[in-house]
Amino acid sequence: MQVIPADWPLRDHSHVIRCRPHEWHVQVMGQGPDLLLLHGAGASGHSFHRLAPLLPGYRLIMPDLPGQGFTRAGGMLRLGLDAMADDLATLCRDQDWRPAGIIGHSAGGAIALRMTEVLPNPPRAVIGLNAALGPFDGFAGWLFPKLAKAMSASPFVAAIVTRLVSNRNQVEMLLKGTGSTLDAQGVALYQRLVSDKRHIEGTLGMMAQWQLEPLIERLPQIMVPSLLIASEKDRAVPARVSRDAAARMPRARYVEIADYGHLLHEEAPDRVCDLILQFLDENSGGLSLVAGPV
């Protein structure tokens, strides 16, 4: 079992749940209808630790995705989009969680939309934060999946990548490469993640198995009300990706926020919070929300 550090954000809300095929690390806080929050590739549930306290009236469920953060993958072949969505749906059934809404950042946004297709009771709303709903362009679209597959196939590559990127200066450069600037604590948390060889293995495995095209083709069939929030300065997933995806979805709304990068919800959680709460309220389906802080 993975040991959750005592100083990890929201550590008091951490739970380790064994639900095949994975051993999950999930943070649960608050009261009210269930709200599932899914992080992006290379991150963990910690990425919501500044946003979560701003979302009253919901039970917030923040898992680390399989192989990343402190969730141990039960099988390295279960790290693709469809497999992760299926395993998260199984976890929800096992714990009797019934998400009224799903919030997904980056790759978590794609997983959120896929979950609307596999959950027995789809959520009333999906919110994507710089959602990764488009393939890489041109040569990168051909190269990156092949590179990730080659890297994940070697047991030595993760250790090499960890040594290369776990230096603090390298982590700062990687984060700034997304268009985001985090404070010292934010950089330190990502540095701790990328210093863990298992986390790198899980991230590489996810990249190697990522097949987004079938979901993109089905976007016009997704009828769950969706809000796609994009950042003007996002260098990882350009705002046009969310704008184009929203245009293809019958019940999607697009909002663009200036001045921030890919990690918008960590840089400006208050800006994101206002949009989220308004959209959830509009699509609450008459649910009675609990007032007061989380």
C-alpha positions in Angstrom: 0.0 0.0 0.0 1.3 3.5 -0.9 2.0 5.7 2.1 0.3 9.1 1.8 2.7 11.8 3.1 1.5 13.6 6.2 2.0 17.0 4.6 0.2 16.1 1.3 -2.6 18.6 0.5 -6.0 17.6 2.0 -4.3 14.5 3.6 -7.0 14.3 6.3 -9.5 13.5 3.5 -7.5 10.6 2.0 -8.7 7.1 1.7 -7.2 4.0 0.2 -9.8 1.8 -1.5 -9.2 -1.6 -3.0 -11.5 -2.0 -6.0 -10.2 -4.3 -8.7 -8.1 -4.0 -10.6 -6.5 -1.0 -8.7 -5.7 0.2 -5.3 -7.1 3.7 -5.3 -6.1 6.8 -3.5 -9.2 9.0 -3.2 -9.8 12.2 -1.3 -13.4 12.8 -0.3 -14.7 15.9 1.4 -17.9 17.9 1.9 -21.6 17.0 2.0 -24.2 17.1 -0.7 -24.6 15.6 -4.2 -21.5 13.8 -5.4 -19.1 15.7 -7.6 -16.3 13.7 -9.2 -13.1 15.6 -10.0 -10.6 14.0 -12.5 -7.0 15.3 -12.9 -5.0 15.3 -16.1 -2.0 13.2 -17.2 1.1 13.6 -15.0 -0.8 15.2 -12.1 -2.8 13.8 -9.2 -6.0 14.7 -7.3 -3.8 17.3 -5.5 -4.3 19.6 -8.5 -7.8 20.4 -7.1 -6.7 21.3 -3.5 -7.1 25.0 -4.0 -10.4 24.7 -6.0 -12.1 22.1 -3.7 -12.6 24.4 -0.6 -14.4 26.9 -2.9 -17.1 24.3 -4.0 -19.6 24.2 -1.1 -22.7 22.0 -1.1 -21.2 18.9 -2.7 -19.4 15.8 -1.7 -16.2 16.1 -3.6 -14.6 12.9 -4.8 -11.0 13.3 -6.1 -9.2 10.1 -7.1 -5.7 9.7 -8.3 -5.9 8.1 -11.8 -4.5 4.5 -12.0 -0.7 4.5 -11.9 -0.5 8.1 -11.0 -0.2 10.0 -7.7 -0.8 7.4 -5.0 -3.1 5.0 -6.9 -1.4 1.7 -7.6 -2.4 0.3 -11.0 -3.5 -3.3 -10.8 -2.6 -3.8 -14.5 -0.5 -1.7 -16.8 -2.9 -2.5 -19.7 -5.8 -0.6 -17.9 -4.4 2.9 -18.4 -6.2 3.9 -21.6 -9.2 6.2 -21.9 -11.9 3.5 -22.1 -10.3 1.3 -19.4 -9.9 4.2 -17.0 -13.5 5.3 -17.5 -14.7 1.7 -17.0 -12.7 1.3 -13.8 -13.8 4.6 -12.4 -17.4 3.7 -13.1 -16.8 0.4 -11.3 -15.3 2.3 -8.3 -18.3 4.6 -8.2 -20.6 1.5 -8.1 -18.5 -0.1 -5.4 -18.6 2.9 -3.2 -22.2 3.9 -4.1 -21.1 7.2 -5.5 -23.5 8.8 -7.9 -21.9 11.8 -9.5 -24.3 14.6 -10.2 -21.5 16.3 -12.0 -18.0 15.5 -13.3 -15.2 18.0 -13.5 -12.2 17.0 -15.6 -8.9 18.8 -16.3 -7.1 18.1 -19.5 -7.1 14.3 -20.1 -9.5 14.1 -17.2 -12.0 16.1 -19.3 -12.0 13.3 -22.0 -12.4 10.7 -19.3 -15.4 12.7 -17.8 -17.2 12.7 -21.2 -16.5 9.0 -21.7 -17.9 8.2 -18.3 -21.2 9.8 -19.3 -21.5 6.9 -21.8 -20.7 4.1 -19.3 -22.2 5.2 -16.0 -25.7 3.6 -15.4 -26.9 7.1 -14.3 -25.1 9.8 -16.3 -24.2 13.0 -14.5 -26.4 16.1 -14.9 -23.4 18.1 -16.0 -19.8 17.8 -17.2 -17.2 20.6 -16.9 -14.0 20.4 -18.8 -11.0 22.6 -17.7 -8.7 22.9 -20.7 -10.0 19.5 -21.7 -7.8 17.5 -24.0 -10.4 16.8 -26.7 -8.2 16.9 -29.8 -5.2 15.0 -31.1 -1.8 16.5 -31.5 -1.4 18.2 -34.8 0.7 17.0 -37.7 4.0 15.1 -37.1 3.5 15.3 -33.3 0.2 13.4 -33.7 2.1 10.6 -35.3 5.2 10.7 -33.2 4.1 11.1 -29.6 2.0 8.0 -29.2 4.7 5.9 -30.8 7.3 7.5 -28.6 5.3 6.9 -25.4 4.7 3.2 -26.4 8.4 2.7 -26.9 9.3 4.4 -23.7 6.7 2.5 -21.6 7.9 -0.8 -23.0 11.3 -0.5 -21.3 11.6 -1.0 -17.5 14.6 1.4 -17.4 13.0 4.4 -19.2 10.9 5.6 -16.2 13.9 5.8 -14.0 15.8 7.7 -16.6 13.0 10.2 -17.2 12.6 10.6 -13.4 16.3 11.6 -13.1 16.0 14.0 -16.0 12.9 15.9 -15.0 12.8 15.8 -11.2 15.2 18.7 -10.8 13.4 21.7 -9.5 14.5 23.9 -12.3 13.4 21.3 -14.8 10.0 21.1 -13.2 9.6 24.8 -13.3 10.4 24.8 -17.0 8.0 22.0 -17.7 5.2 23.9 -15.9 5.9 27.2 -17.6 5.9 25.3 -20.9 2.2 24.8 -20.3 1.7 28.5 -20.0 1.2 28.4 -16.3 3.2 29.9 -13.4 2.7 28.2 -10.0 4.0 29.4 -6.7 6.8 27.6 -4.8 4.4 25.1 -3.1 2.8 24.2 -6.4 6.1 23.5 -8.1 7.3 21.5 -5.1 4.2 19.2 -5.3 4.8 18.4 -8.9 8.5 17.9 -8.2 7.5 15.2 -5.6 5.3 13.5 -8.2 7.8 13.3 -11.0 10.5 12.1 -8.6 8.4 8.9 -8.2 9.3 6.3 -10.8 5.9 4.6 -10.5 4.1 7.9 -11.2 6.2 8.3 -14.4 5.5 4.7 -15.4 1.8 5.3 -15.0 1.9 8.5 -17.0 3.9 7.0 -19.8 1.5 4.0 -19.8 -1.5 6.4 -20.1 0.1 8.2 -23.0 1.0 5.0 -24.8 -2.6 3.7 -24.6 -4.5 6.9 -25.2 -7.0 6.5 -28.1 -9.0 9.7 -28.3 -10.4 9.6 -31.9 -13.4 7.3 -31.2 -14.6 9.7 -28.5 -14.1 12.8 -30.7 -16.2 11.1 -33.4 -19.0 10.6 -30.9 -19.0 14.2 -29.5 -22.2 15.1 -31.5 -24.0 12.2 -29.7 -23.1 13.3 -26.1 -26.2 15.0 -24.8 -25.1 15.7 -21.2 -25.0 19.5 -20.6 -21.3 20.4 -20.8 -19.3 23.5 -20.0 -15.8 23.7 -21.6 -13.6 26.3 -20.0 -10.4 27.1 -21.8 -7.4 29.4 -21.1 -6.2 31.9 -23.6 -2.5 31.2 -22.8 -2.6 27.5 -22.6 0.4 26.1 -24.5 -0.4 22.4 -23.9 -4.0 22.3 -25.1 -4.8 25.4 -27.1 -8.1 27.1 -26.5 -9.4 26.3 -30.0 -9.5 22.6 -29.0 -12.3 23.2 -26.5 -13.9 25.8 -28.7 -14.1 23.3 -31.6 -15.3 20.5 -29.4 -18.1 22.6 -27.9 -19.2 23.6 -31.4 -19.8 19.8 -32.2 -21.7 19.0 -29.0 -25.4 19.7 -28.9 -25.6 20.9 -25.3 -22.1 22.4 -24.8 -21.1 25.9 -23.8 -17.7 27.4 -24.3 -16.0 30.0 -22.1 -12.5 31.4 -22.5 -10.5 33.0 -19.7 -7.6 35.3 -20.5 -4.2 35.6 -18.8 -3.7 32.0 -17.6 -2.3 28.7 -18.8 -3.0 25.0 -18.8 -3.2 24.8 -15.0 -5.9 27.4 -14.8 -7.7 25.8 -11.8 -4.5 26.0 -9.8 -3.6 29.5 -10.9 -7.0 31.1 -10.5 -9.4 28.8 -8.6 -11.7 31.6 -7.8 -12.3 32.4 -11.4 -13.0 28.8 -12.3 -15.2 28.3 -9.2 -17.7 31.0 -10.1 -18.2 29.4 -13.5 -18.5 25.9 -12.1 -21.0 26.7 -9.4 -23.2 28.7 -11.8 -23.3 25.9 -14.4 -23.9 23.2 -11.7 -26.8 25.3 -10.3 -28.3 25.7 -13.8 -28.2 21.9 -14.2 -28.9 20.7 -10.7 -32.1 19.0 -11.6 -33.8 20.2 -8.5 -31.2 18.8 -6.1 -31.1 20.4 -2.7 -27.6 21.7 -2.1 -26.0 22.0 1.4 -25.1 25.6 2.3 -21.9 26.6 3.9 -18.2 25.9 3.4 -16.8 22.4 2.6 
